[in-house]
Amino acid sequence: MGRRDGRRAAVVCALLLLAVGLVFGRTVGHEFVNYDDGNYVSANPAVAGGLTAAGIRWAFTQRHADNWHPLTWLSHMLDVRLYGLNAWGHHLSSVLLHAAAAIALFLLLRSLTGRLWPSALAAALFAIHPLRVESVAWVAERKDVLSGLLFMLTLGAYVRYVRRPRSAVRYLAVFALFALGLMAKPMLVPLPLLLLVLDWWPLGRLAPADTARRPGQRAWRLGGLTLPPALLLEKVPLLALAAVSSALTLWAQQETRLPGAVLGFGLRLGNAVVAYADYLVLFFAPTGLAVFYPHAESALPGWKIAAAAATLLAATAAALALRRRLPHLLAGWLWYAGMLVPVAGLVQVGRQGMADRYTYLPQIGLGVALAWTAAAACRRRALGRWVRQASLAAIALLAGLAWRQAGFWRDSETLFTRALAVTSGNFVAHANLGVALHERGRIDEAIVHYRAALELQPGFAEIQYDLGNALAARQQPEEAAEHYRQALALRPDYAEAHYGLGNALAARQQVDEAIAHYRLALIAKPTLVEAHFNAGVLLANRGRLEEAVAHYRSALEIRPDYARARENLSRALAALGRVEEANTRWSTPPPSAPPRFP
């Protein structure tokens, strides 16, 4: 019997791998998108260098992209080492990690409960649900699939620790895997509390309060259960680790965390309640999914908050009422509610109201509740066949919806066009679609979307900057300069906006002001090589050759293969009479050639 069960488990693992491949395999042919993929991988010099000692040091010491998740950075660096900056390889790694997480979830649930088919159903719901698309198809969300796999491994290590003779080595395995998971994404912070839920069901470590205890054995009562202090004490090191991770996250996100004056606690609480209910609805009816959902802020209707709160209270009351007969309902509900706390928006980071990726781990709890309820229904012969057929039909339908949703992640234009089709007031979708159109040379269309984004959110420096770039590309330097100035009024240390304004001023022959803004750009970002080059060109044209030489050299220190900087440096040195230095150290074009300006 054990051998037969093992063969069945192997078949389930193979089917999960196949299902993930069929649903998400198409993403291997997708591009990087212009929403954080550049910041994380394709335009991140620290990652683009591959897995090096300097890169590893950077991963552990920086808070780039407003996050501290060194293990995620290392995974991106490893991908660069394996595939270069070819998007297909990075997508492939995410698909494989998600498949591994789904298989690990199945094996975990089977180990926890001894039940094969409910475990397979819950794992399948996790593997191919449309809400998983964002986490798998978005390269910048590598942290989801990586931390998800480590989450499953941590729970598996905990089960081994509980069920076998407990030892320090097994506990250290739990601690180490949890630490690695937090270094992939701090979303795992509630895990120690989830372990208490699993202690109740299905591990059965919390006995009924009327159970006889050994003489001298201490225990606390909790809702009709006995809670031995040892169960809490073993969670203390894990809670301490979660506290450290939370502190690091607050440190990393201090620039993107919105202060209470911008979004008060009442608004954040109301949005969190609605988001909890919306995620619940999307679990059963995953339609209208988008890469970004704008925060409703003060426009969130009171009736919607009240309806969402009533739904959550009713679900909680039902789970509590049925806790003795159907304990998996309460366990699954607590899994969902507890794991969602870090991303519920009570501490608001960014301008989104909710996000599909936030459901990656929390909705496993809903899948567990549904799968074990279906298994309980199958005990009745009249319902069993219908439930099995309905489960298979639901899996097939969800897989089809997920496959379709994955197609919207093909490229930036497709992704944000879809977001505009299913949401309203989406300034992020307008702005990023503008960038995608601009990159394809469709400047007029890009300007329309930039202006639409600014009508919705005029206080975003990045959109002002992007509109300035588009107007500059249309040879409208005066209008471009105005938007660069608005960007700088919002963010005075915006290096790229100083650089763009310098270019616009140079095009209008306001040379001294242009040079001043190039220098301000370099104060904010000393590695902005184009600012060095353009400042060098303007200074050379003004006859200030020594200053020009210094800028050209700085440009070449940053980018040694910068041919135009090398050419212009040779000319400047020759004009200064330092012909030998120009001839021996730099490749020199004919001296009559004028300086080249990008």
N, C-alpha and C positions, 0 to 999 in steps of 0.2 A: 504493500500500500504506500509506504514511504517513497519507494522508487517511482511508482506511478505519479504520485503528487509532485515529485521533483521534475518528471518529464513535463507535466502540465505547466508547472511554473516556468520551465525553460521555453515552452511554446508561448506563454503569455509575454515573456520578455522579448522574444523574437517579434511577436505581433506589435508590441509597443514600439520597438525600433522601426518596424516597417511603417506603422501609422505616422510616426513623427517624420520619417523620411518622405512619405507621400504628401503630407500636409505642408511641411516647411522646406522640403528639398528645393522648391522653386526659388527660394531666397538666395541660393548659391549663385544664381545668375543676376542678382540685383547689384545696384551701385551703392556707394556710400551716399547718405543723405546729408543735406546741409544743416541739419539740426543736431548739433553736438558731435557728429561723427568726425568732423575736422578737429574739433577741440580735443577729442579723445584719441584719435588715431591719425587720420590722413594729413592733418596740418599741425600735429604736435611733435616738435623736434625731439623731445625726450623719448617719446614712444617710437618715432620713426627710425631712431638709431638702433632699434632692436634690443635684445636682452644683453646688457653690458653692466659692468660694475657701476659706472656712473648712473646708468638708468635705474638700477636697483636702489642706489642711494637716493636718487630723486624721488622714487616711488614712496619711500618711507618718510621722507622729510618735507614733502610739499603738500599743499592743499589745493592743487590745481583742479579746475572745474568745480570748485566749492565742495569738494569731497575729500575725505581721507580714506582711501580704499587701496592700499598698496598691492594687495594680491590681484586685484582687477587690473591695475596698471601692468603688473608683471605678465598677466595672461595676454594682454594686448602686445606687449613687447615680444613675447614668445611667438605670437602669430606673425609679427613682422619678420622675425628671424626665419620662420618657416615659409611664409608666403610673400614677403615683401609688403608693398602697399596695394596689392591686388585684392579688391573687395571680396571676391569669391571665397578666398581662404578664411577670411575673418567671419563671413557668414557661415561657412561650413563648421567652424569651431563652435559657434553658438548653437547650431542645430545639434551637433554631437553632444554638447554639454546638456542641452535640454533633454535629449533622449536618455542620457545617463541618469538625469534627475528623475525622469518618469519611471525608469526601471528600478532605481533605488527606492522610490516611493512604494512601488508594488511590493518589493521584497521586505521593506520595513513594515508595511501594514500586515502582510502575511505573517511576519515574525511576531508582531504584536498580538494578533488575534487568532492565528491559526486558520483563518478563512481565506481560501484561494480566490473564489469568484467575486465576492465583495471588494477584495483588495484590487483585483484586476479592473473592476468597474471604476473604482475611485481613481486609480492610476490613469485609466484611459480618459476620464473626464479632465484630469489635470493635463494630460499630454496633448490633447487636440482641441481644447476649448478655444474659441476665437479670441478670448481675452488674453491668451498666451502669445498672440502674434507679436504684439509690441515688444515683449521681452526677448523674443527669439529673432525677429526680423531686423531689429534695430541694433547695429553694432555697438553703439554707445551704451546699450543696456546689457552688455556682457555681465555686469555685476549681478543682474537678476539670476541668470542661468548658473553662474559660477557659485554664488552664495546659496542658490537653491539646492545644488548638488551637495554642498557641504552641510547644509541644514539637514538633509536626509541622512547623511553619514553620521552627523552628531546624534540624531535620534536613534540610529541603529546602534551606535556605540553605547548609548545610555541603556538600551534594552539588554545588551550583553552584560553591562555592569550590574543591572538589577537582577537578571535571571541566573547568572552564574555566581559562584562565590565572589562576593565583592572584594575588590583589591585596589590598591593605590594606582597600579598600572592601568587598570581599566578606567578608573576615574580620570586619570591624566589624559587618556585617549579622548574622553568626552570633552575635557577642558581644552585640549589642543585643537580639536576639530571645531569647537565653538569659536575659539579665537581666530582661526583661519576664516571661518564664515563671516565673522564681524569685519575682518580685514578685506573681505570681498564686497560686503554691503552691510551697513549697520542695521538694516531691516530686521536682523535676527535678534535684536535686543530683547523682545518678549519671550524668547525661547525658555528661559528657566521657569517662568510661570506656566508655559505650556507643558513642561515636564510634570508639574503638579496635577494638571488635568489628566495627563496620561497615567499618572500614578493611580488616579481614581478609576478611569476606564481607558484602556482595557487591562492595565497591569494589576488592578485590584489591590493596591498597597494601602488604600484608605478603607478600613473595615467599617461596618456599621457601628454606631455608637454603643449598642447594647452587646457587642461582642466581648466575651471574657478576655481579660488581659492577665498576663503573668504577674505575680506579686512584684511590686517595685517598678513595673513598667509604667513610664509616664506617657501621657497622650493628651492632646487637646481635642475639643469637640468643634466641628465645623459643619453646620447644616445637617446634623444627623449622622456625621461620620467622625471617626477617630483619626486624628492627625498626629502621628508620632513626631516629636521634635526632630528626630534624626533626619526625617524626610526634608524638613526645612533647612537644617544645618548643611546638608549635602548640596543645597542649592546656593548657599551663601557665596562661595568662590565664583560661581557662574554669574550671580547677580552683581558682584563686584566688577567682574569683567565687562558686563553689560553697562555698568555705570561709567567705566573708563571710556568705552566706545561712545557712549552718549556725549560725554564731555568733549571728546575729539570731534564728534560730528558738529556740535554747537560751535566749536572753534573754527572748523572748516567752512561752515555755512553762514558765518557772521555777516558776510556782505550780501547774501541773497535772502537772508531771513527778514521778512517784513516786520517792522516795528508795530506795536499795538496802535499807534496813532494812525497808521495807514489802514490797518484792518483790525478793528477792535475784537475783543474776545467773543462778544456776542455774535458777531458775524462769522467768526471762525467756528464757533460751536454749532451754529445753525447749519453752516455748510457741511460740517463733519457729519451731523445727523442725516442730512439729505444724501451725502455721499455713501454712507453705510447702506441706506435703503436702495440707492441707485445701483450699487455693486450687486446687491441681492437680486434686483430685477434683471440686471445684465447677465447674471449667472444662468438664469432660465430663458432669457430672451436677448441674446447678444447681437443686437442690431444697432446701426448708427454709430459704430465705433470710430474714433478719431485719435490722431496723435496728440492733440491738445484740446482740452475743454476749458474755456475761459471761466475764471471765478466769477460767480454772480454778484459778489460783494453785497451792496445794500439793495440790489434789485431782486434778491431771493424772496419770493412771496411767503408770508407767514403761514398760509394754509399748507404750503408744500412742506414746511418744516414740521408742522403739527401732524400731517399725514405720515411723514417719514418716522417721526417719533412714535406714533401709535403703532405702526407696522413693526418697529423694532421691539417695542414693549410686548406686543402680542406674541411675537416669535420667542422672546425670552420666557414669557409666562408659560407658553406651551411646552418649551423644552424642559422647564423646571417641573411642570406638572407630570410629565412623562418620564422623569429621570430614572425611576425605578424599573419601569417596564421597558423603556427604550433609552438606555443610558447613552447610546451613541449620538442621539439628537443633541443632548446638552453638551457632550464632549465636543462634537463638531461645531456647535454654535459658539462655544467658548474659544475654540481654535480660531474660528473666523473673526470674532469680535476682538480677541486679544492681539492677534498678529497684525491686525489692521491699525492699531493705535499709533505706531510711529509715523504713519503717513496719512492719518485722518485729517490733518490740517490744523490741529489745535496749536501747533507751532508752524506758522505758514512760511514755506520756502518756495519762492517763485509765485507766479500769477495763475497757476492752474487750479481749477476747482476739484478735480479728481484726475485719475490717470489709470489706464488699463493695466499698466505694469505693476501698480500697487497691489493688484489682486493675486500676484503670482504665487505667494505662499498662503495668504489668508484663505483663499477659496478652496484650498485642499480640505479644510474643515467642512465646508458645505458638501463637497464631494463625498467625504466619509459619511456624513449624516444621511445623504441621499442613498448611497450604495448599501449601507447596512439596513436602512428602512426597506429598500427593495428586496434585500435578502430575507428580511422578516416576512414580507408579503408573500414571498415565494414558498413559504411553508404551507400556505393554503393552496391546495391543488387548483381551486377555481381561478386563483389569481396568478399562480406561478408562471404559466405559459405566457399569459398576456404581459406580465412584468418583464420577462426575459426578452420578448419581442420588442416591447417598447424601449427597453434599454439599448438594444442593438440599433433600433431606428434612430434613437436620440444621438448615439455615438456617430452614426453615419451622417446625420444632419449637421451636427456640430463640426465634424471634420470637413464637410463641404463648405460651411460658412467660414471656417478658419482658412481653408485653402484660398477662398476668394479674398478674404481680408488680407492675407499675405501678399496678394498681387498688388494691392495699393501701395506697398512699400518698395515698388520697383525702382523708383527714382524720386527726387524731391518734387518735381512738378506734379507727378501723379499723386503723391502722398498728400500734398497740401491742397490740391484741387479737390480731393476727396474730403478733406477736413472742412473746407468751406461749404461743401455740399450738404454736410450732415450737422453742422453747428452754425450758430449765429454769433455775431460780435467777436469773431475770432481774429484778433489782431496779429497773433503769432503766425497763423496760417497765411494771412495776407503778406506779412513781411517776408516770410521764408519762400513763399511762392514768387514774390518779387525778386529775391536773390536768384532763384532758379531760372527765372525768365531772363534776368540780366546776364547770367553766365552763358545763356544760349543766344545772346545778341538781340533779344526782343525787348529793347530798352523802353519803348513807349508803353508796352503792356506792364513792364516792371514798375514804371512810375505810377501807373494807375493803382497798383496794389500797395505800393509804399504809401501813397497818399491816403488810401483807405485805412491802412494800419494806423497812420498818424491821427486820423479823425477819431479812431476808437481809443488810442492811447498816445496822446501827443508828448507825454513825458518820457519817452524811451530814446535815449541818446543813440543807440545802435540803428534805429530806424531812420532818424534824422541823418545819420552818417551815410547809410545805404542810399537814401534819396539824393544826397549830395553827390555820391559817386555816379548815380545814373544821370543826373543833370550835367555833371562834368563830361560824361561820355557823349552827351548830346551837344557838347560845345557851348554850354551855358554856364560859364564860370561865375557870373555874378549871383545867379540863383543858387548854384552849388555852394558858393562861399557862405551864403545866408544860412543854409541848412547845416553846414559844418559848424558855424558859430552857435547855432541853437544846440547842436550836440555838445559843444564845449561848455555852454552855459549849464547844461545838465550834468556834465561830467568833465570838469576842468583838466583832469589828467588823462584824457582820452588821446593816446598817442596817435592812433590812426586818423582821428579827426583833425589834429594839428597838422599832420602830414597832408591830408586832403586839402585843408585850407591853404597850406603853403603852395600846393600845386595850383589851386585856383587863383591865388594872388600872383604867382609867377606868370600865369597865362595872361593876366591883366597888367603885366610889367610893374607890379608893386614888389620889387625885388627885395628891398630891405625887410618889409613885413614878412615876405615869404621865408626869408632866411631865419627870421626870428621864430616863426612857427615850426620850421624844421628843427631848430634847436630845442624848442619846447617839447616836440615829439621825442627827441632823443633823450631828454631828461626823464620823460615818463617811461621810455622804452629804448634803452641804449642799443639794443640789437636790431632796431628797425633800419635795415641796411639801405633801403631806398631813400630814406631821409638823409643819410650820409651822402649818398651819391648825388642827389638833387641839390643839396646844399653845396657840395663841391663844384657842381656845374655853375651855379649862380655866382659863387665866390670867384671862380676862375674867370667868368665873363666880366666881373668887376675888377679884375687884375689883382685880386687878393690870393695869389697863387700858393703861398705858404699855408694859409688856412684851408684852401682847396685840397692841397696834398694831404693834410692831416685827415680830412674827411674821406678821401679816396682810400687811404691806408686803413682807416677804421672799417670801411666797407669790406676791404679785402681780408681783414682779420676775421670778420664775421662770416664772409662767404669767399673763400679763396678762389673759387672758379668764376667769379664775377668778371666776365671779359670786358664789359664796357668800363667798369671802374679801373681795370688794369690799363686799358688803352688811354683813358683820360689822365691817369696818374703819370704815364710815360710822357704825354704831351706837356703836362704841367712841369715836370722835372726838367724836360728839355728847354722849356721857356725860361726856367730859372737858371739855365746854364749848367745844370748838373747832368750833362749828357752822358758821362760815363756811368753814373748810377742808373740812369734811365735805360741805357743799352745793356748793362750787365744784369740788372735785376728785373727789368720789365720788358715785355714785348712791345716795341714802339711802331705805330703806324706812321705814314708820311706826316711830317710836322705841319703841313698845310691843312690837314683835315680838321674841321671845326669840332669842338666838344659835342658829344652826343647826349641829348636829353631825352629821357623816356617819354 
